[in-house]
Amino acid sequence: MATLTQSGIGAPPPTNPDLPNGGGGGDDSGRNERGSSRSASITGIVVLMCASLMTFGAMVSAMVVRRSLNTDWQTFPLPHILWWNTCVLLLSSLVIDTARRLLRRNKRTYFNALWTAGAVLGAMFLLGQITAWRQLESKGLYLAGNPSGAFFYVLTWAHAAHVVGALAAVFYVEYRALRYQLGPARRTWVDVSAIFWHFLDVLWLGIMGLFVYWA
């Protein structure tokens, strides 16, 4: 360890000064803090997805039990727009994931464009869901009607509520991206938003499969 002596006063600083363990102190601690923050964020989104799965699992279990109780379960044709909505949601997930990968390669301009497109597609999915609900209402299928229609509304509304929350995170990332405020410390938002968006894709495919089989 270099010591301050009378002869050293006024001399140029050493080329390779001895530093405490970790060499650079603040930089390493900053990286460790970002790593721990990222781990906490990923853990949080995993817990949220598990809670959502449990919620939807309880709804599906109630649906299975209710369907087996008596013979008042009626089938109904699914609105064709639901198939388009499915394609839009899957496309938005693909676009958002592509944008995420481009950001890792520091292609910010392409990231901004694709992330914006993914956010717009997500909003289009919600508009499509509203259209589907209105089409069912025009055919006389309401929440207070047949049990099959009631479970359809409950499951799709619950999924739409999750989409609204996910879109809020996606648009937050969009806001930061357009202001070029997505530094390394904030890019965890991108990964967390993309993970949850993909989760909503899988959840929606399960809901669609359930009603295609039973509707």
Buried (B, 14 or more C-beta within 10 A) or exposed (E): EEEEEEEEEEEEEEEEEEEEEEEEEEEEEEEEEBEEEBEEBBEEBBEBBEEBBEEBEEBBEEBEEBBEEEEEBEEBEBBEBBEBBBEBBBBBBBBBBBBBBBBEEEBEEBBBBBBBBBBBBBBBBBEBBEBBBEBBBEEEBEBEBBBBBBBBBBBBEBBBEBBEBBBEBBBEBBEBBEEEEBEEEEBBBBBBBBBBBBBBBEBBEBBBEBBEEBB
